[in-house]
Amino acid sequence: MDGYAMLDGPNGRIAYVMTPGRRPTVLFLGGLRSDMTGTKATFLEAWCRARGQGFLRFDYTGHGASAGRFEDGTIGAWSADALAVLDRLIEGPVVLVGSSMGGWAMLNVALARPDGVAALVGIAAAPDFTEELLWARWDEATRATLLRDGIVIEPNPYDPAGYPYTRALIEDGRRHLRLRGPIPLACPVRLLHGQQDDAVPWQTSLRLAERLAAEDVQVTLIKDGDHRLSREADLSLLGRTLAALLGQDGG
């Protein structure tokens, strides 16, 4: 991948691409094992550029063009990557757009910098997935393997080699659980979720909406939408959602 810059982050060098423009800057937080060349990241970059809006996409450490191994990452570490990008590269307010796991990191970043976040947009947001969608689903044999070996590898439709999940990922995730109590964020929040999502139940977005302290929270369910929400119609909805938050014509 060409055309990216590098930032020395807390967990290694972070690759990023910044599009200058007016504030608030839109910061995209991708999902687990995704990178900043994905459909939603590049759509948002083009969308923001066409409107003169500031935009930044990046790769967590262990992802894409950034340094490090995926197996060494945790929710806390990837959230710290995102926070470093925000603190060191973005001036003024930010709109966080978090996809899947990025929706969890989005909450962590917003809680760390609540005064700097103008709005949140979750796309199939997956807070607490390590506990609810992994640990709770695993049988005793899988749990025992994880505790003994420190890692398990699960089949995944997005990667023929499967996804490696580490004991550190599970244990660190427990320090960042968000759905078990109130989430003291007051900014506007928009949550998009497909009802055909086979990775993260759409009810997760409803639960998240309930936990948020903010009054201006809207959940949009796409009946035929899958986990990725990367079809043309899904991207158009994302653009309209963001335009309404920014007070601009979605086009």
C-alpha positions as CSV (number, residue, x, y, z in Angstrom):
1,M,0.0,0.0,0.0
2,D,1.4,3.3,-1.1
3,G,0.8,6.9,0.1
4,Y,0.6,6.4,3.8
5,A,2.6,8.2,6.6
6,M,3.8,6.7,9.8
7,L,3.3,7.7,13.4
8,D,5.4,6.4,16.4
9,G,2.6,5.1,18.6
10,P,2.4,3.5,22.0
11,N,2.6,-0.1,20.6
12,G,4.7,0.5,17.5
13,R,4.6,2.5,14.2
14,I,1.1,3.3,13.0
15,A,0.3,3.8,9.3
16,Y,-2.2,6.4,8.4
17,V,-3.6,8.6,5.6
18,M,-4.9,12.1,6.4
19,T,-7.2,14.1,4.1
20,P,-7.1,17.8,5.1
21,G,-10.4,19.7,5.4
22,R,-12.8,21.5,7.6
23,R,-13.6,20.4,11.1
24,P,-14.8,18.3,12.7
25,T,-12.4,15.7,11.3
26,V,-13.9,12.3,10.6
27,L,-11.8,9.5,12.1
28,F,-12.5,5.9,10.9
29,L,-11.8,3.0,13.3
30,G,-11.8,-0.3,11.4
31,G,-12.7,-3.7,12.5
32,L,-10.8,-6.7,13.7
33,R,-8.3,-7.9,11.0
34,S,-9.4,-5.1,8.7
35,D,-7.2,-2.4,7.3
36,M,-7.5,1.1,6.0
37,T,-7.8,0.0,2.4
38,G,-11.3,-1.5,3.0
39,T,-14.4,-0.4,1.3
40,K,-15.9,1.7,4.1
41,A,-12.6,3.5,4.8
42,T,-12.0,4.4,1.2
43,F,-15.6,5.4,0.6
44,L,-15.5,7.8,3.6
45,E,-12.2,9.3,2.4
46,A,-13.7,10.0,-1.0
47,W,-17.0,11.3,0.6
48,C,-15.1,13.6,2.9
49,R,-12.8,14.9,0.2
50,A,-15.7,15.7,-2.1
51,R,-17.2,17.9,0.7
52,G,-14.0,19.4,1.9
53,Q,-14.2,17.6,5.3
54,G,-11.2,16.5,7.2
55,F,-10.7,12.7,7.3
56,L,-8.2,10.2,8.7
57,R,-7.9,6.5,8.3
58,F,-5.3,4.3,9.9
59,D,-4.2,0.8,10.7
60,Y,-4.0,-0.5,14.2
61,T,-0.7,-2.2,15.2
62,G,-0.7,-5.7,13.9
63,H,-3.0,-4.7,11.0
64,G,-2.3,-3.6,7.5
65,A,0.7,-1.5,7.0
66,S,1.3,-0.8,10.7
67,A,4.1,-2.5,12.7
68,G,3.6,-5.4,15.0
69,R,1.9,-8.8,15.1
70,F,-1.9,-9.2,15.3
71,E,-1.5,-11.8,18.0
72,D,0.2,-9.2,20.3
73,G,-2.8,-6.9,20.1
74,T,-5.6,-6.3,22.6
75,I,-8.7,-4.0,22.7
76,G,-6.8,-1.7,25.1
77,A,-3.7,-1.6,22.8
78,W,-5.8,-0.9,19.7
79,S,-7.8,1.7,21.5
80,A,-4.5,3.3,22.6
81,D,-3.4,3.4,18.9
82,A,-6.6,5.2,18.0
83,L,-6.2,7.7,20.9
84,A,-2.6,8.4,19.8
85,V,-3.8,9.1,16.3
86,L,-6.5,11.5,17.6
87,D,-4.2,13.3,20.1
88,R,-1.2,13.7,17.8
89,L,-2.7,14.2,14.3
90,I,-6.1,15.8,14.7
91,E,-6.8,19.4,15.9
92,G,-10.2,20.3,17.0
93,P,-13.3,18.2,17.3
94,V,-13.7,14.8,15.8
95,V,-16.5,12.5,14.6
96,L,-15.6,8.9,15.3
97,V,-16.9,6.2,12.9
98,G,-16.3,2.7,14.3
99,S,-16.9,-0.5,12.4
100,S,-17.4,-3.8,14.3
101,M,-14.5,-4.0,16.8
102,G,-13.9,-0.3,15.9
103,G,-17.2,0.5,17.5
104,W,-15.8,-0.8,20.8
105,A,-12.5,1.2,20.3
106,M,-14.7,4.2,19.4
107,L,-16.4,4.1,22.8
108,N,-13.0,3.7,24.6
109,V,-11.6,6.7,22.8
110,A,-14.7,8.9,23.3
111,L,-14.7,8.1,27.1
112,A,-11.0,9.1,27.2
113,R,-11.6,12.4,25.3
114,P,-15.3,13.2,25.8
115,D,-14.9,17.0,25.3
116,G,-13.2,16.5,21.9
117,V,-15.8,14.1,20.3
118,A,-18.6,15.8,18.4
119,A,-20.5,12.6,17.5
120,L,-20.2,8.8,17.1
121,V,-21.3,6.6,14.3
122,G,-21.3,2.8,14.9
123,I,-21.4,0.3,12.0
124,A,-22.3,-3.1,13.4
125,A,-20.6,-2.0,16.6
126,A,-19.2,-4.9,18.6
127,P,-18.5,-3.8,22.2
128,D,-17.7,-6.6,24.6
129,F,-17.4,-9.1,21.7
130,T,-14.4,-10.9,23.3
131,E,-16.6,-11.9,26.3
132,E,-20.0,-12.2,24.7
133,L,-19.3,-13.6,21.3
134,L,-16.1,-15.6,22.0
135,W,-15.7,-16.7,25.6
136,A,-19.4,-17.2,26.2
137,R,-19.7,-19.3,23.0
138,W,-16.6,-21.5,23.5
139,D,-17.0,-24.9,25.1
140,E,-14.9,-26.1,28.0
141,A,-12.3,-27.7,25.8
142,T,-11.7,-24.5,23.8
143,R,-11.4,-22.5,27.0
144,A,-9.0,-25.0,28.4
145,T,-6.9,-24.8,25.3
146,L,-6.8,-21.0,25.5
147,L,-5.8,-21.0,29.1
148,R,-3.1,-23.7,28.6
149,D,-1.6,-22.5,25.3
150,G,-2.5,-18.8,25.4
151,I,-4.1,-19.0,21.9
152,V,-6.8,-20.7,19.9
153,I,-7.4,-20.4,16.1
154,E,-11.0,-20.4,14.9
155,P,-12.2,-20.8,11.3
156,N,-13.5,-17.6,9.8
157,P,-15.2,-16.9,6.5
158,Y,-13.1,-13.8,6.0
159,D,-9.7,-15.6,6.3
160,P,-9.0,-19.2,5.2
161,A,-6.2,-19.4,7.8
162,G,-8.7,-18.7,10.6
163,Y,-8.5,-16.0,13.3
164,P,-6.1,-16.4,16.2
165,Y,-7.6,-15.3,19.6
166,T,-5.2,-15.0,22.5
167,R,-5.7,-15.3,26.3
168,A,-4.4,-11.7,26.5
169,L,-7.1,-10.5,24.2
170,I,-9.8,-12.1,26.3
171,E,-8.4,-11.0,29.6
172,D,-7.8,-7.4,28.4
173,G,-11.3,-7.3,27.0
174,R,-12.7,-7.8,30.5
175,R,-11.1,-4.5,31.6
176,H,-13.0,-2.6,28.9
177,L,-16.5,-4.1,29.0
178,R,-19.1,-1.4,28.2
179,L,-22.5,-3.1,28.1
180,R,-22.7,-4.0,31.8
181,G,-23.3,-0.5,33.0
182,P,-24.1,3.1,32.0
183,I,-21.9,4.7,29.4
184,P,-21.4,8.4,30.3
185,L,-21.2,9.9,26.8
186,A,-23.4,12.9,25.9
187,C,-22.7,13.5,22.2
188,P,-25.0,12.5,19.4
189,V,-24.8,8.8,18.4
190,R,-25.9,6.9,15.3
191,L,-25.8,3.1,15.2
192,L,-26.3,1.2,11.9
193,H,-26.7,-2.5,12.0
194,G,-27.8,-5.2,9.5
195,Q,-30.4,-7.7,10.6
196,Q,-28.6,-10.4,8.6
197,D,-25.4,-9.9,10.5
198,D,-23.9,-13.3,11.2
199,A,-21.0,-12.0,13.3
200,V,-22.5,-9.4,15.7
201,P,-26.2,-9.7,16.7
202,W,-28.1,-6.6,15.7
203,Q,-29.6,-6.5,19.2
204,T,-26.1,-5.4,20.4
205,S,-26.8,-1.9,18.9
206,L,-30.1,-1.7,20.8
207,R,-28.3,-2.6,24.0
208,L,-25.6,-0.1,23.4
209,A,-28.3,2.6,22.7
210,E,-29.9,1.8,26.1
211,R,-26.6,2.1,28.0
212,L,-25.5,5.4,26.5
213,A,-26.3,8.5,28.6
214,A,-26.8,10.6,25.5
215,E,-30.4,11.6,24.6
216,D,-29.7,12.0,20.9
217,V,-29.2,8.3,20.0
218,Q,-30.7,6.7,16.9
219,V,-30.5,3.1,15.8
220,T,-31.0,2.2,12.1
221,L,-31.6,-1.5,11.3
222,I,-31.1,-2.6,7.7
223,K,-33.3,-5.7,7.3
224,D,-31.3,-7.3,4.5
225,G,-27.9,-5.9,5.7
226,D,-25.0,-8.2,6.5
227,H,-22.1,-7.6,8.9
228,R,-19.9,-5.6,6.5
229,L,-22.6,-3.1,5.3
230,S,-20.4,-2.3,2.3
231,R,-23.0,-2.5,-0.5
232,E,-23.7,0.7,-2.5
233,A,-27.0,1.2,-0.6
234,D,-25.2,0.7,2.8
235,L,-22.5,3.2,1.9
236,S,-25.1,5.7,0.7
237,L,-26.9,5.3,4.1
238,L,-23.6,5.9,5.9
239,G,-23.0,9.1,3.9
240,R,-26.5,10.4,4.6
241,T,-26.1,9.6,8.3
242,L,-22.8,11.4,8.5
243,A,-24.1,14.4,6.4
244,A,-27.0,14.9,8.8
245,L,-24.6,14.9,11.8
246,L,-22.4,17.4,10.0
247,G,-25.2,19.6,8.9
248,Q,-24.5,19.2,5.2
249,D,-26.2,17.9,2.2
250,G,-25.5,14.1,1.8
251,G,-25.6,14.4,-2.0
